[in-house]
C-alpha cells in the first residue's frame, strides 16, 4: 500500500473514542486538499484496529458507502462510543476531534 495511505491510517488511529474527524480535516493535517483520497485510503484499510468509522463528511453526515457495513453500522459504532447526533448527522460542535 502507498505511504500516503499508511499516513491516513496512522492519523485516523489518533482519533479517540467519542470523537470524529472529517475527511477534509484529515486531508489538511496530511497536507493535501483532496479529501477524496482520504476516503480511498480508509476504504482500502484492512486493519480493524483503525477506527475508520470515526471519519465523516464535513457536514457531519455519514458515508453511505461505509465499507465496513454501511452507514447504519457506522452510526451504531459511533453511538456506542458516545458520539452525539442531530438528526442523521454527527453533532460536530460537540464531537469534532481537535488535534
Jmol script that loads the backbone (N, CA, C; Angstrom):
load data "model"
ATOM      1  N   UNK A   1       0.844  -1.183   0.000  1.00  0.00           N
ATOM      2  CA  UNK A   1       0.000   0.000   0.000  1.00  0.00           C
ATOM      3  C   UNK A   1       0.884   1.239   0.000  1.00  0.00           C
ATOM      4  N   UNK A   2       0.316   2.318  -0.433  1.00  0.00           N
ATOM      5  CA  UNK A   2       1.110   3.547  -0.540  1.00  0.00           C
ATOM      6  C   UNK A   2       1.424   4.131   0.822  1.00  0.00           C
ATOM      7  N   UNK A   3       2.510   4.864   0.867  1.00  0.00           N
ATOM      8  CA  UNK A   3       2.914   5.550   2.079  1.00  0.00           C
ATOM      9  C   UNK A   3       1.834   6.547   2.521  1.00  0.00           C
ATOM     10  N   UNK A   4       1.170   7.182   1.535  1.00  0.00           N
ATOM     11  CA  UNK A   4       0.097   8.125   1.860  1.00  0.00           C
ATOM     12  C   UNK A   4      -1.033   7.422   2.601  1.00  0.00           C
ATOM     13  N   UNK A   5      -1.433   6.249   2.118  1.00  0.00           N
ATOM     14  CA  UNK A   5      -2.498   5.501   2.780  1.00  0.00           C
ATOM     15  C   UNK A   5      -2.102   5.176   4.221  1.00  0.00           C
ATOM     16  N   UNK A   6      -0.867   4.776   4.417  1.00  0.00           N
ATOM     17  CA  UNK A   6      -0.393   4.460   5.768  1.00  0.00           C
ATOM     18  C   UNK A   6      -0.461   5.688   6.674  1.00  0.00           C
ATOM     19  N   UNK A   7      -0.145   6.859   6.135  1.00  0.00           N
ATOM     20  CA  UNK A   7      -0.242   8.098   6.918  1.00  0.00           C
ATOM     21  C   UNK A   7      -1.702   8.384   7.289  1.00  0.00           C
ATOM     22  N   UNK A   8      -2.616   8.135   6.357  1.00  0.00           N
ATOM     23  CA  UNK A   8      -4.040   8.315   6.647  1.00  0.00           C
ATOM     24  C   UNK A   8      -4.450   7.398   7.790  1.00  0.00           C
ATOM     25  N   UNK A   9      -4.054   6.151   7.726  1.00  0.00           N
ATOM     26  CA  UNK A   9      -4.417   5.188   8.763  1.00  0.00           C
ATOM     27  C   UNK A   9      -3.814   5.569  10.116  1.00  0.00           C
ATOM     28  N   UNK A  10      -2.572   6.047  10.099  1.00  0.00           N
ATOM     29  CA  UNK A  10      -1.921   6.467  11.349  1.00  0.00           C
ATOM     30  C   UNK A  10      -2.656   7.645  11.970  1.00  0.00           C
ATOM     31  N   UNK A  11      -3.016   8.623  11.152  1.00  0.00           N
ATOM     32  CA  UNK A  11      -3.710   9.806  11.671  1.00  0.00           C
ATOM     33  C   UNK A  11      -5.096   9.428  12.176  1.00  0.00           C
ATOM     34  N   UNK A  12      -5.795   8.594  11.431  1.00  0.00           N
ATOM     35  CA  UNK A  12      -7.133   8.148  11.833  1.00  0.00           C
ATOM     36  C   UNK A  12      -7.071   7.393  13.159  1.00  0.00           C
ATOM     37  N   UNK A  13      -6.007   6.658  13.376  1.00  0.00           N
ATOM     38  CA  UNK A  13      -5.849   5.899  14.621  1.00  0.00           C
ATOM     39  C   UNK A  13      -5.712   6.792  15.846  1.00  0.00           C
ATOM     40  N   UNK A  14      -5.419   8.060  15.638  1.00  0.00           N
ATOM     41  CA  UNK A  14      -5.276   9.009  16.755  1.00  0.00           C
ATOM     42  C   UNK A  14      -6.622   9.565  17.233  1.00  0.00           C
ATOM     43  N   UNK A  15      -7.673   9.392  16.453  1.00  0.00           N
ATOM     44  CA  UNK A  15      -8.987   9.942  16.821  1.00  0.00           C
ATOM     45  C   UNK A  15      -9.531   9.120  17.985  1.00  0.00           C
ATOM     46  N   UNK A  16      -9.779   9.741  19.132  1.00  0.00           N
ATOM     47  CA  UNK A  16     -10.236   8.978  20.295  1.00  0.00           C
ATOM     48  C   UNK A  16     -11.714   8.598  20.190  1.00  0.00           C
ATOM     49  N   UNK A  17     -12.073   7.575  20.924  1.00  0.00           N
ATOM     50  CA  UNK A  17     -13.481   7.165  21.007  1.00  0.00           C
ATOM     51  C   UNK A  17     -14.306   8.355  21.474  1.00  0.00           C
ATOM     52  N   UNK A  18     -15.483   8.519  20.889  1.00  0.00           N
ATOM     53  CA  UNK A  18     -16.364   9.626  21.253  1.00  0.00           C
ATOM     54  C   UNK A  18     -16.134  10.882  20.437  1.00  0.00           C
ATOM     55  N   UNK A  19     -15.150  10.851  19.557  1.00  0.00           N
ATOM     56  CA  UNK A  19     -14.825  11.997  18.699  1.00  0.00           C
ATOM     57  C   UNK A  19     -14.816  11.550  17.245  1.00  0.00           C
ATOM     58  N   UNK A  20     -14.960  12.514  16.341  1.00  0.00           N
ATOM     59  CA  UNK A  20     -14.866  12.247  14.907  1.00  0.00           C
ATOM     60  C   UNK A  20     -13.998  13.309  14.261  1.00  0.00           C
ATOM     61  N   UNK A  21     -13.489  12.983  13.106  1.00  0.00           N
ATOM     62  CA  UNK A  21     -12.787  13.946  12.252  1.00  0.00           C
ATOM     63  C   UNK A  21     -13.484  13.898  10.899  1.00  0.00           C
ATOM     64  N   UNK A  22     -13.297  14.941  10.115  1.00  0.00           N
ATOM     65  CA  UNK A  22     -13.864  14.946   8.776  1.00  0.00           C
ATOM     66  C   UNK A  22     -12.783  14.536   7.777  1.00  0.00           C
ATOM     67  N   UNK A  23     -13.241  14.092   6.615  1.00  0.00           N
ATOM     68  CA  UNK A  23     -12.295  13.741   5.550  1.00  0.00           C
ATOM     69  C   UNK A  23     -11.390  14.934   5.248  1.00  0.00           C
ATOM     70  N   UNK A  24     -11.983  16.112   5.161  1.00  0.00           N
ATOM     71  CA  UNK A  24     -11.189  17.301   4.836  1.00  0.00           C
ATOM     72  C   UNK A  24     -10.229  17.665   5.969  1.00  0.00           C
ATOM     73  N   UNK A  25     -10.602  17.414   7.196  1.00  0.00           N
ATOM     74  CA  UNK A  25      -9.731  17.672   8.335  1.00  0.00           C
ATOM     75  C   UNK A  25      -8.484  16.786   8.263  1.00  0.00           C
ATOM     76  N   UNK A  26      -8.679  15.511   7.978  1.00  0.00           N
ATOM     77  CA  UNK A  26      -7.538  14.596   7.843  1.00  0.00           C
ATOM     78  C   UNK A  26      -6.669  15.023   6.656  1.00  0.00           C
ATOM     79  N   UNK A  27      -7.310  15.420   5.566  1.00  0.00           N
ATOM     80  CA  UNK A  27      -6.562  15.876   4.384  1.00  0.00           C
ATOM     81  C   UNK A  27      -5.672  17.066   4.735  1.00  0.00           C
ATOM     82  N   UNK A  28      -6.245  18.048   5.453  1.00  0.00           N
ATOM     83  CA  UNK A  28      -5.457  19.231   5.833  1.00  0.00           C
ATOM     84  C   UNK A  28      -4.274  18.839   6.716  1.00  0.00           C
ATOM     85  N   UNK A  29      -4.501  17.961   7.664  1.00  0.00           N
ATOM     86  CA  UNK A  29      -3.428  17.526   8.556  1.00  0.00           C
ATOM     87  C   UNK A  29      -2.285  16.915   7.758  1.00  0.00           C
ATOM     88  N   UNK A  30      -2.636  16.180   6.692  1.00  0.00           N
ATOM     89  CA  UNK A  30      -1.622  15.496   5.889  1.00  0.00           C
ATOM     90  C   UNK A  30      -1.088  16.337   4.741  1.00  0.00           C
ATOM     91  N   UNK A  31      -1.575  17.582   4.640  1.00  0.00           N
ATOM     92  CA  UNK A  31      -1.032  18.497   3.651  1.00  0.00           C
ATOM     93  C   UNK A  31      -1.556  18.317   2.243  1.00  0.00           C
ATOM     94  N   UNK A  32      -2.758  17.792   2.104  1.00  0.00           N
ATOM     95  CA  UNK A  32      -3.367  17.673   0.791  1.00  0.00           C
ATOM     96  C   UNK A  32      -4.720  18.374   0.811  1.00  0.00           C
ATOM     97  N   UNK A  33      -5.196  18.730  -0.368  1.00  0.00           N
ATOM     98  CA  UNK A  33      -6.503  19.373  -0.463  1.00  0.00           C
ATOM     99  C   UNK A  33      -7.557  18.413  -0.998  1.00  0.00           C
ATOM    100  N   UNK A  34      -7.134  17.209  -1.362  1.00  0.00           N
ATOM    101  CA  UNK A  34      -8.039  16.247  -1.972  1.00  0.00           C
ATOM    102  C   UNK A  34      -8.538  15.238  -0.940  1.00  0.00           C
ATOM    103  N   UNK A  35      -9.658  15.551  -0.316  1.00  0.00           N
ATOM    104  CA  UNK A  35     -10.191  14.688   0.739  1.00  0.00           C
ATOM    105  C   UNK A  35     -10.721  13.364   0.200  1.00  0.00           C
ATOM    106  N   UNK A  36     -10.937  13.286  -1.111  1.00  0.00           N
ATOM    107  CA  UNK A  36     -11.384  12.011  -1.684  1.00  0.00           C
ATOM    108  C   UNK A  36     -10.349  10.918  -1.465  1.00  0.00           C
ATOM    109  N   UNK A  37      -9.068  11.294  -1.453  1.00  0.00           N
ATOM    110  CA  UNK A  37      -8.027  10.292  -1.237  1.00  0.00           C
ATOM    111  C   UNK A  37      -8.064   9.735   0.179  1.00  0.00           C
ATOM    112  N   UNK A  38      -8.572  10.526   1.101  1.00  0.00           N
ATOM    113  CA  UNK A  38      -8.722  10.023   2.469  1.00  0.00           C
ATOM    114  C   UNK A  38      -9.736   8.885   2.454  1.00  0.00           C
ATOM    115  N   UNK A  39     -10.838   9.094   1.759  1.00  0.00           N
ATOM    116  CA  UNK A  39     -11.850   8.043   1.626  1.00  0.00           C
ATOM    117  C   UNK A  39     -11.316   6.799   0.946  1.00  0.00           C
ATOM    118  N   UNK A  40     -10.526   6.975  -0.087  1.00  0.00           N
ATOM    119  CA  UNK A  40      -9.931   5.826  -0.781  1.00  0.00           C
ATOM    120  C   UNK A  40      -9.028   5.038   0.179  1.00  0.00           C
ATOM    121  N   UNK A  41      -8.249   5.758   0.956  1.00  0.00           N
ATOM    122  CA  UNK A  41      -7.342   5.094   1.900  1.00  0.00           C
ATOM    123  C   UNK A  41      -8.124   4.337   2.964  1.00  0.00           C
ATOM    124  N   UNK A  42      -9.167   4.953   3.493  1.00  0.00           N
ATOM    125  CA  UNK A  42      -9.954   4.288   4.532  1.00  0.00           C
ATOM    126  C   UNK A  42     -10.671   3.064   3.967  1.00  0.00           C
ATOM    127  N   UNK A  43     -11.147   3.172   2.752  1.00  0.00           N
ATOM    128  CA  UNK A  43     -11.821   2.047   2.118  1.00  0.00           C
ATOM    129  C   UNK A  43     -10.860   0.869   1.912  1.00  0.00           C
ATOM    130  N   UNK A  44      -9.600   1.171   1.663  1.00  0.00           N
ATOM    131  CA  UNK A  44      -8.599   0.129   1.417  1.00  0.00           C
ATOM    132  C   UNK A  44      -8.028  -0.477   2.698  1.00  0.00           C
ATOM    133  N   UNK A  45      -8.326   0.113   3.834  1.00  0.00           N
ATOM    134  CA  UNK A  45      -7.782  -0.364   5.098  1.00  0.00           C
ATOM    135  C   UNK A  45      -8.271  -1.778   5.415  1.00  0.00           C
ATOM    136  N   UNK A  46      -7.375  -2.622   5.869  1.00  0.00           N
ATOM    137  CA  UNK A  46      -7.725  -3.999   6.250  1.00  0.00           C
ATOM    138  C   UNK A  46      -7.558  -4.246   7.749  1.00  0.00           C
ATOM    139  N   UNK A  47      -6.998  -3.278   8.450  1.00  0.00           N
ATOM    140  CA  UNK A  47      -6.735  -3.420   9.883  1.00  0.00           C
ATOM    141  C   UNK A  47      -7.936  -2.917  10.668  1.00  0.00           C
ATOM    142  N   UNK A  48      -8.672  -3.799  11.283  1.00  0.00           N
ATOM    143  CA  UNK A  48      -9.890  -3.437  12.025  1.00  0.00           C
ATOM    144  C   UNK A  48      -9.607  -2.555  13.244  1.00  0.00           C
ATOM    145  N   UNK A  49      -8.336  -2.441  13.629  1.00  0.00           N
ATOM    146  CA  UNK A  49      -7.996  -1.579  14.766  1.00  0.00           C
ATOM    147  C   UNK A  49      -7.999  -0.103  14.385  1.00  0.00           C
ATOM    148  N   UNK A  50      -7.949   0.209  13.094  1.00  0.00           N
ATOM    149  CA  UNK A  50      -8.009   1.595  12.631  1.00  0.00           C
ATOM    150  C   UNK A  50      -9.476   2.017  12.652  1.00  0.00           C
ATOM    151  N   UNK A  51      -9.827   3.026  13.430  1.00  0.00           N
ATOM    152  CA  UNK A  51     -11.240   3.403  13.598  1.00  0.00           C
ATOM    153  C   UNK A  51     -11.789   4.236  12.435  1.00  0.00           C
ATOM    154  N   UNK A  52     -11.887   3.605  11.274  1.00  0.00           N
ATOM    155  CA  UNK A  52     -12.363   4.294  10.072  1.00  0.00           C
ATOM    156  C   UNK A  52     -13.751   4.901  10.266  1.00  0.00           C
ATOM    157  N   UNK A  53     -14.541   4.306  11.143  1.00  0.00           N
ATOM    158  CA  UNK A  53     -15.904   4.808  11.389  1.00  0.00           C
ATOM    159  C   UNK A  53     -15.910   6.196  12.012  1.00  0.00           C
ATOM    160  N   UNK A  54     -14.794   6.657  12.507  1.00  0.00           N
ATOM    161  CA  UNK A  54     -14.715   7.971  13.151  1.00  0.00           C
ATOM    162  C   UNK A  54     -14.441   9.108  12.167  1.00  0.00           C
ATOM    163  N   UNK A  55     -14.480   8.823  10.881  1.00  0.00           N
ATOM    164  CA  UNK A  55     -14.276   9.858   9.865  1.00  0.00           C
ATOM    165  C   UNK A  55     -15.600  10.059   9.127  1.00  0.00           C
ATOM    166  N   UNK A  56     -16.039  11.326   9.076  1.00  0.00           N
ATOM    167  CA  UNK A  56     -17.337  11.669   8.498  1.00  0.00           C
ATOM    168  C   UNK A  56     -17.180  12.838   7.518  1.00  0.00           C
ATOM    169  N   UNK A  57     -18.251  13.144   6.806  1.00  0.00           N
ATOM    170  CA  UNK A  57     -18.244  14.279   5.877  1.00  0.00           C
ATOM    171  C   UNK A  57     -18.226  15.597   6.649  1.00  0.00           C
ATOM    172  N   UNK A  58     -17.872  16.668   5.969  1.00  0.00           N
ATOM    173  CA  UNK A  58     -17.712  17.989   6.582  1.00  0.00           C
ATOM    174  C   UNK A  58     -18.994  18.512   7.216  1.00  0.00           C
ATOM    175  N   UNK A  59     -20.145  18.035   6.763  1.00  0.00           N
ATOM    176  CA  UNK A  59     -21.416  18.469   7.348  1.00  0.00           C
ATOM    177  C   UNK A  59     -21.901  17.524   8.450  1.00  0.00           C
ATOM    178  N   UNK A  60     -21.069  16.552   8.805  1.00  0.00           N
ATOM    179  CA  UNK A  60     -21.419  15.606   9.856  1.00  0.00           C
ATOM    180  C   UNK A  60     -22.172  14.387   9.372  1.00  0.00           C
ATOM    181  N   UNK A  61     -22.455  14.327   8.077  1.00  0.00           N
ATOM    182  CA  UNK A  61     -23.176  13.162   7.567  1.00  0.00           C
ATOM    183  C   UNK A  61     -22.234  11.968   7.442  1.00  0.00           C
ATOM    184  N   UNK A  62     -22.837  10.800   7.399  1.00  0.00           N
ATOM    185  CA  UNK A  62     -22.085   9.556   7.354  1.00  0.00           C
ATOM    186  C   UNK A  62     -21.880   9.101   5.914  1.00  0.00           C
ATOM    187  N   UNK A  63     -20.908   8.237   5.731  1.00  0.00           N
ATOM    188  CA  UNK A  63     -20.599   7.723   4.395  1.00  0.00           C
ATOM    189  C   UNK A  63     -21.634   6.681   3.996  1.00  0.00           C
ATOM    190  N   UNK A  64     -22.409   6.947   2.939  1.00  0.00           N
ATOM    191  CA  UNK A  64     -23.408   5.959   2.526  1.00  0.00           C
ATOM    192  C   UNK A  64     -22.766   4.642   2.095  1.00  0.00           C
ATOM    193  N   UNK A  65     -21.535   4.705   1.634  1.00  0.00           N
ATOM    194  CA  UNK A  65     -20.832   3.502   1.207  1.00  0.00           C
ATOM    195  C   UNK A  65     -19.805   3.047   2.225  1.00  0.00           C
ATOM    196  N   UNK A  66     -20.070   3.278   3.507  1.00  0.00           N
ATOM    197  CA  UNK A  66     -19.132   2.864   4.554  1.00  0.00           C
ATOM    198  C   UNK A  66     -18.759   1.409   4.322  1.00  0.00           C
ATOM    199  N   UNK A  67     -17.501   1.158   4.097  1.00  0.00           N
ATOM    200  CA  UNK A  67     -17.012  -0.146   3.630  1.00  0.00           C
ATOM    201  C   UNK A  67     -17.144  -1.272   4.646  1.00  0.00           C
ATOM    202  N   UNK A  68     -17.459  -0.944   5.867  1.00  0.00           N
ATOM    203  CA  UNK A  68     -17.462  -1.980   6.900  1.00  0.00           C
ATOM    204  C   UNK A  68     -18.859  -2.234   7.450  1.00  0.00           C
ATOM    205  N   UNK A  69     -19.864  -2.153   6.568  1.00  0.00           N
ATOM    206  CA  UNK A  69     -21.212  -2.500   6.989  1.00  0.00           C
ATOM    207  C   UNK A  69     -22.269  -1.460   6.684  1.00  0.00           C
ATOM    208  N   UNK A  70     -21.943  -0.398   5.984  1.00  0.00           N
ATOM    209  CA  UNK A  70     -22.917   0.618   5.624  1.00  0.00           C
ATOM    210  C   UNK A  70     -23.065   1.706   6.677  1.00  0.00           C
ATOM    211  N   UNK A  71     -23.829   2.732   6.315  1.00  0.00           N
ATOM    212  CA  UNK A  71     -23.989   3.913   7.173  1.00  0.00           C
ATOM    213  C   UNK A  71     -24.632   3.572   8.519  1.00  0.00           C
ATOM    214  N   UNK A  72     -25.561   2.632   8.530  1.00  0.00           N
ATOM    215  CA  UNK A  72     -26.199   2.268   9.811  1.00  0.00           C
ATOM    216  C   UNK A  72     -25.196   1.638  10.771  1.00  0.00           C
ATOM    217  N   UNK A  73     -24.294   0.840  10.240  1.00  0.00           N
ATOM    218  CA  UNK A  73     -23.253   0.243  11.078  1.00  0.00           C
ATOM    219  C   UNK A  73     -22.300   1.320  11.597  1.00  0.00           C
ATOM    220  N   UNK A  74     -21.954   2.272  10.743  1.00  0.00           N
ATOM    221  CA  UNK A  74     -21.090   3.379  11.160  1.00  0.00           C
ATOM    222  C   UNK A  74     -21.772   4.160  12.278  1.00  0.00           C
ATOM    223  N   UNK A  75     -23.047   4.468  12.109  1.00  0.00           N
ATOM    224  CA  UNK A  75     -23.786   5.216  13.127  1.00  0.00           C
ATOM    225  C   UNK A  75     -23.846   4.441  14.432  1.00  0.00           C
ATOM    226  N   UNK A  76     -24.098   3.164  14.347  1.00  0.00           N
ATOM    227  CA  UNK A  76     -24.167   2.328  15.540  1.00  0.00           C
ATOM    228  C   UNK A  76     -22.844   2.334  16.301  1.00  0.00           C
ATOM    229  N   UNK A  77     -21.744   2.200  15.582  1.00  0.00           N
ATOM    230  CA  UNK A  77     -20.418   2.227  16.226  1.00  0.00           C
ATOM    231  C   UNK A  77     -20.165   3.565  16.903  1.00  0.00           C
ATOM    232  N   UNK A  78     -20.491   4.649  16.212  1.00  0.00           N
ATOM    233  CA  UNK A  78     -20.273   5.979  16.779  1.00  0.00           C
ATOM    234  C   UNK A  78     -21.140   6.199  18.020  1.00  0.00           C
ATOM    235  N   UNK A  79     -22.401   5.826  17.937  1.00  0.00           N
ATOM    236  CA  UNK A  79     -23.288   5.995  19.094  1.00  0.00           C
ATOM    237  C   UNK A  79     -22.815   5.168  20.284  1.00  0.00           C
ATOM    238  N   UNK A  80     -22.288   3.980  20.033  1.00  0.00           N
ATOM    239  CA  UNK A  80     -21.810   3.141  21.135  1.00  0.00           C
ATOM    240  C   UNK A  80     -20.604   3.765  21.828  1.00  0.00           C
ATOM    241  N   UNK A  81     -19.923   4.683  21.147  1.00  0.00           N
ATOM    242  CA  UNK A  81     -18.781   5.389  21.732  1.00  0.00           C
ATOM    243  C   UNK A  81     -19.176   6.729  22.346  1.00  0.00           C
ATOM    244  N   UNK A  82     -20.465   7.063  22.261  1.00  0.00           N
ATOM    245  CA  UNK A  82     -20.927   8.305  22.870  1.00  0.00           C
ATOM    246  C   UNK A  82     -21.016   9.492  21.930  1.00  0.00           C
ATOM    247  N   UNK A  83     -20.821   9.285  20.625  1.00  0.00           N
ATOM    248  CA  UNK A  83     -20.927  10.378  19.663  1.00  0.00           C
ATOM    249  C   UNK A  83     -22.389  10.806  19.570  1.00  0.00           C
ATOM    250  N   UNK A  84     -22.623  12.106  19.640  1.00  0.00           N
ATOM    251  CA  UNK A  84     -23.976  12.670  19.608  1.00  0.00           C
ATOM    252  C   UNK A  84     -24.379  13.016  18.180  1.00  0.00           C
ATOM    253  N   UNK A  85     -25.649  12.831  17.902  1.00  0.00           N
ATOM    254  CA  UNK A  85     -26.203  13.129  16.581  1.00  0.00           C
ATOM    255  C   UNK A  85     -27.297  14.172  16.695  1.00  0.00           C
ATOM    256  N   UNK A  86     -27.448  14.951  15.640  1.00  0.00           N
ATOM    257  CA  UNK A  86     -28.576  15.860  15.459  1.00  0.00           C
ATOM    258  C   UNK A  86     -29.245  15.349  14.189  1.00  0.00           C
ATOM    259  N   UNK A  87     -30.345  14.678  14.340  1.00  0.00           N
ATOM    260  CA  UNK A  87     -30.963  14.006  13.201  1.00  0.00           C
ATOM    261  C   UNK A  87     -30.059  12.878  12.744  1.00  0.00           C
ATOM    262  N   UNK A  88     -29.695  12.900  11.493  1.00  0.00           N
ATOM    263  CA  UNK A  88     -28.831  11.849  10.935  1.00  0.00           C
ATOM    264  C   UNK A  88     -27.373  12.275  10.820  1.00  0.00           C
ATOM    265  N   UNK A  89     -27.038  13.425  11.392  1.00  0.00           N
ATOM    266  CA  UNK A  89     -25.663  13.936  11.294  1.00  0.00           C
ATOM    267  C   UNK A  89     -24.998  14.004  12.665  1.00  0.00           C
ATOM    268  N   UNK A  90     -23.708  13.793  12.658  1.00  0.00           N
ATOM    269  CA  UNK A  90     -22.924  13.926  13.885  1.00  0.00           C
ATOM    270  C   UNK A  90     -22.963  15.385  14.322  1.00  0.00           C
ATOM    271  N   UNK A  91     -23.114  15.603  15.609  1.00  0.00           N
ATOM    272  CA  UNK A  91     -23.059  16.955  16.163  1.00  0.00           C
ATOM    273  C   UNK A  91     -21.582  17.357  16.243  1.00  0.00           C
ATOM    274  N   UNK A  92     -21.104  17.980  15.188  1.00  0.00           N
ATOM    275  CA  UNK A  92     -19.686  18.329  15.114  1.00  0.00           C
ATOM    276  C   UNK A  92     -19.272  19.357  16.160  1.00  0.00           C
ATOM    277  N   UNK A  93     -20.206  20.187  16.615  1.00  0.00           N
ATOM    278  CA  UNK A  93     -19.866  21.166  17.649  1.00  0.00           C
ATOM    279  C   UNK A  93     -19.455  20.462  18.940  1.00  0.00           C
ATOM    280  N   UNK A  94     -20.049  19.314  19.210  1.00  0.00           N
ATOM    281  CA  UNK A  94     -19.743  18.582  20.440  1.00  0.00           C
ATOM    282  C   UNK A  94     -18.709  17.478  20.252  1.00  0.00           C
ATOM    283  N   UNK A  95     -18.624  16.934  19.057  1.00  0.00           N
ATOM    284  CA  UNK A  95     -17.858  15.699  18.884  1.00  0.00           C
ATOM    285  C   UNK A  95     -16.670  15.783  17.927  1.00  0.00           C
ATOM    286  N   UNK A  96     -16.384  16.953  17.368  1.00  0.00           N
ATOM    287  CA  UNK A  96     -15.248  17.041  16.446  1.00  0.00           C
ATOM    288  C   UNK A  96     -13.942  16.950  17.237  1.00  0.00           C
ATOM    289  N   UNK A  97     -13.072  16.136  16.746  1.00  0.00           N
ATOM    290  CA  UNK A  97     -11.736  15.963  17.324  1.00  0.00           C
ATOM    291  C   UNK A  97     -10.896  17.173  16.980  1.00  0.00           C
ATOM    292  N   UNK A  98     -10.202  17.701  17.963  1.00  0.00           N
ATOM    293  CA  UNK A  98      -9.234  18.764  17.681  1.00  0.00           C
ATOM    294  C   UNK A  98      -7.870  18.222  18.015  1.00  0.00           C
ATOM    295  N   UNK A  99      -7.017  18.268  17.077  1.00  0.00           N
ATOM    296  CA  UNK A  99      -5.690  17.705  17.183  1.00  0.00           C
ATOM    297  C   UNK A  99      -4.744  18.670  17.820  1.00  0.00           C
TER     298      UNK A  99
END
end "model"
wireframe off; spacefill off
backbone 0.3
color backbone group
